[in-house]
């Protein structure tokens, strides 16, 4: 990845000083709003100059240089951190009803080498009309555990009231969800045993690499009927909880009610069915990454969550080079919706060596209606009675 510096001289100085080490930059999260793509580049290693960037869409180049969002001044150096600025952004979500880009800034650098919490994690939102920061909320110390890693965010807006908004942030390493109320400007932490990883699903074997990730609650998607679907990364299962229960602050702070049974198991994706992120389109179809299978799955939420009703968007025999470790997924808010996928070969970046003569990072887009038209995920298709799944192709978008 290359960054767009104000001048060539500044770019060269950043490289000489070690502030910009191109091979250490890896795109993680993807989002889209109108004619812009937003990409996160967490500070897993040294030499990452900014952790939230943007490029125009469509781009004029196949691999354009990225521009820090909203500008260079909003990003802090990790060596002399200013915690009011962005430190290490993992993922974002677009609140299209109110034209806001929300994000979770972990405040952590070198998470996979020697975890260093240089700033408290914070929830931030930008007005996409002005690119001004309109929300900045540090999570209270009481809601942060030792070795917490806050890595994903979803936002619910009630009845189009932009003030009546709640953000849900996952703590993937200490197994909780922090709920933030914009109107109250405070947060509370939700815990449940279904947030925990499954040790059996923590063993990953991809690209000749074997590693163990005990990642808990990670993927989240909000349905039209105000349900929050979620799953740990190290899990084969999908779970669900009504959003209204999460918004009931006293339920989680008083400790007088047994909340353990409020979360429902929806179904099972089967062996090697680990998923990072997911999203639900307006037609009720959920799309979810399949990191162990290098694929993207789909499910019509009006049908039972059985393996027969779970579709795959890629032909497993022909997809190995198109998607390699689909790490993030978003469904956009356009009139004709698209599903977007970030493929980034993350395990090779972390545990081996990327071939920089090859394309390592891809952003892919598919039209929602077209991609599911001939699959069991199509809402017009009856619920399947067997394991037969229709497979179709996905179009390739921009490459990095």
N, C-alpha and C positions, 0 to 999 in steps of 0.2 A: 504494500500500500504506500502511496505517496501523498504528502500533504501539500496544500497550496499555501505557501508562505508569501508574505507581502512582497519580498524581493528574493532574488536568487542568492544574494549574499547572506541573508538571514537564514535561509535553508542550509547553506553550507556551514555556517557557524553552528547551527543546531546539531548537525551531524558531527562536526569536529568536537563539540562539547559533550556529546553523548545524550543530548536532549532528544534527538531523533535518531533512532536505530531502526531503519525500515523493516528489517526481518523480524523485529520484535512486535510489530503491530499486526493484530488480527481482528477482523470484524466479527462481532458477536450478535448484536441485536439489529433488527430491521423494522422500519416503520415508513409509512408513506402518507403524505397529505398534499392533495392537489398536485402541484408540479415539483415536489421535492421528496427526495428519499432521505431518511434519517438513519444513521448507522452508529452503533456504539462500538468503541474500541477500549475495553477495560485495561487498566494498567496491571496486567499479569506480570509483565517484565519491565525492565528499565527501557527508556527511550521511546515512550509513548507520549507525544506532545499534547494531545487532547483526547478525551474519551467520549465525546459526542460530536459527530461530524455530519455534514450534509452534502449532497450533490443534486444538481437539477435532474428532473425526469421529464421526458427522455433525455439521455445524455448524448452529447455529440461524439464522445469517444467511448471505446469499449471499456477502458480502464482509466477513468478520469481521476485526477488528484482530488482529494477530499478537502473540504473547508470546515474548520471548527465552527460549531454552532453554539450560540448565535455569532460569536466572534472570539478572537484569541483572548481578549481580556476577561472572558467569563471562566476561563480554565486556569487552575492554579498549578504551579510547579509542585511536584511531590517532595521536593527537597527542602522547601521553605513554605509549607502549606498554608494557604488562606482558606479556612474552612467555610467561608461564605461563598466560595467559588466551587466549581465542579472538580472533583478529584478522580473518581473512577466509576463511571456510569455503566451499569450492566444491561438494563433493558428499559424500554420506553413503551408508552401506549398513547394513542391519539384519542382525545375526547372530542369527536367531530361535532357534537351538538353545541359545544362552547368554543370550538377552535383552539384547543389547548393541547400541548404536548407535555405529558407527565413522564417523570423518570424516577428511578431509584438510584441514588448515588451511594455506593457501598462505603465510601470513605477508606477503602482498603487498597493497598498496593502490594504487589508480589504475593498474591493469595496462594499460588500453587508452589511457591519457593519457600518463603519464610513470611507468613502472614503478618502484615503490618497495618494496624488500624490507626492511620494518621489523623483521621477526622471522624466524628460521629456520622453514622449513616443518615441521610436526609432525603425527604421527598421534595421534588422540585417540579414546578410547572411553568411553561412558557406560553404566552399569548402568541399564537401563530399568525395573527394579523399584524402584530407590532414587533414580534421577536423579543419582547420584554419578559423578564422573570416576574411572575405574578404570585408564585407560591414558593416558599422555602421553609421547610419544617424539619428540624432535627428530631430524630427519634429519642425519647427519654431514655436515660441510662438504665432504668428499671426494666425496660422492654428489650434490652440488648444483652445477650448472653455471651459468655466467653467463647470466642471463635465463631460467633454469628456471622453469616454471610447473607445479606439481603440482595436477592438477585433477580426478582421478577415483580411486575406491578400490573394491576388491572384497576380500572376506574368505573364506578357506577354513578350516573347522574339521574336523580329522581325527577320525573315529569318535566324534563327540560329546564329545571331550575339550576342554573350554573353554580349557585352557592350551596345547594343541597347535593354535594358531591362527596363520595367516599372513595378512598384509595385502599387497595388491598395489596400488601407487600409480603412476599414469602421470605422466610428465613430458612434457607435450604440446608444449612449445616446444624441448626439447632431447632428445627422442626416446629415452626410456628408461623402464623399469619398476623401481621400488624394491620389493624384497621384504623385509618385516619379520616376524621371528619373535617372537611374544609370549613363548614359553618361554625363548628365548635373550636376549631383549631387545636384539637387534641387527638390522642390516639390511645388504643388499647390493644393488648396482645391476646390472641386466640390460640389455644392449644387443643390437640386431639390426637389420639393414638394413630389415626389414619394418616397423619402427617409424617409418620416415621417411615424410613426406608425399609424395604424387604431385603434382608441379607442375601437371599438367593438371587435377587435381581441386581445386586451390586457388582456382580462379576461381568466385566465387559471383555469381549474378544473381537477386535476389529483391526483390519489392516496389518495383521501379524503382531498386534500388540495386545497384551493382557494386563488389565488394571482393574482396581476396585474403587468404585465411587459410592459412598454411603450417603448419597444426596436424598434429602427428604422432600417435603412438599415444594413443588416447583411450577409445573404447568397450571395455568388457570384460564378459564374462559367463561364469560357471562352470557346467559341465554336471554331470549326475549321475554321469558316468563319469570325473570329475576331469580334464577338459580345460578350458583357458582359451582361449576365443575372444576375439579382439581385432581392432581396426581403427583406423588413423589417421582423424582427422576429414577431412583432405584426401586421400581415397582412395575408390575404388569397390569395393575388395576386402575380403574377410574372411580372417583368418588364425587359426591354432590352434597351441597348444603344450601338451604334457602338464604338468599342475601339478607332478608329482614332479620334473621337470627343473628347474623354477624354484626348488624347495625345496632343491636340492642346492647348498649355498653354495659348496663348493670348485670346482664347475664354473665359477662366475662370478668367483671371486677368484684362482684359481691361474694362469689364463691359459695352461694347457698343453693345452687341448682346443679344437678348432675347433667352436664352437657355432653357426656360421652356418646350418647345414642342419637344425637341430633344430626350426625353425619351419616350418609347413606352410601353403601357400596353400590355402584351402578353396574359394573361388569368387569370382565377380564380380557386383555388383549392377547394372552397366551405367551408362551416362551419367547424370549428375545423381543418382547413387546414394549421395551422401555421407550418413554417419550419425554422430550424436554418441554416444548410449549405447544399451545393449541389456540384455536380461535373459532368462533361460531358466526356463520353468515346470517343474513336476514331471513333466509329460507329455512333456518333451523339446522343446517348441516354443520357439524363440527369437523374441522380439519386438525390433524395432530401429526407431529413429527414422529418418525420411527428411526431413532438413531442407530439401533443395532442392525437394522435392515436396509439402511440408506434409502428410505422411502418416505412417503407421506400418506397417512391413513385418513379415512373419512367415515363419518357416521351420521345418519339422519336421526336427530335426537327425538323424533316422534316414534321411533322403533325401538324394540328391546336392544340393549347393549350386549348382543351375542356375537360371537366370532363370525357367524354367517352374515350378520348385518354390518360388518366392518369391511370397508372397501380399501383398495390401494390405488394410488394415482399413477404409479409407474410400473411398467413391466419389469419384474424382478430380474429378468435375464438381460435386459438392455439398459439398466439405469446406473450401473456401477460407476461410470465416469461422470454422469450428469449431476448426481447428488452424492457427496461423500461427507457424511455426518451432518444431517440437517439440524442446525442448532437453534434456529428461531423461526417462528411462523406468525404471520399476521394476516387478518382479513381486513381489507380496506373498507372505506365508507363511501366509495363512489356509487353513483346510481347503478352502474353495471359493475358489480363487485368483483374484485380479484383476490386471489390468495397468493401471498408472497412467502418465499422460503429463503433463508440464509444457509448456505452450505459452506463449511469452513475448515474441514479436516482438523478439528480441534485436537483430537488425541495425538496426531502426528506432530502438531505444533508443540504440544506439552511434553511428549515422551520420546520423540524421535527427531527427525529433521525434514522440514518441508523442502521440496524441490522447487526452487524459485525460477526455474526455467519452464515450469508448468503453470497452468491456471489452478490456484489453490482455493480461491474464494469465488463463489457464484451467488448472485441474487437472481432468483427465478420467480416468474409470475405466471399464473394461469387464470383464465376466466372461470369464475365459480360455476356458473350454469353449464358451460361447455365441458368442464373437466369431470363433472359427475353425471353427465347426461346418460351414459351407458353403464352406470354402476349401480350397485345396490343402495348407494347413498342418495340417489335421486329421490326426492320426496314423492314423485309420481310413481315410483316403483314399489310394488308390494314387498312386505317384509320377507326376507329370504327364509327358506326352509332347509337349506343345506349350506355347505361350505364353498359353493361356487361363487367366485368373485370376478367381476368384469374389470379388465385392466385397460387403461388408456394412456396416452402420452401427455407429457407436460411440456409447455413451450419454455425455452430458455430465455432469460432476460439479460440483464447487464452482468458483465464479468469484471472481477477485480483481481 
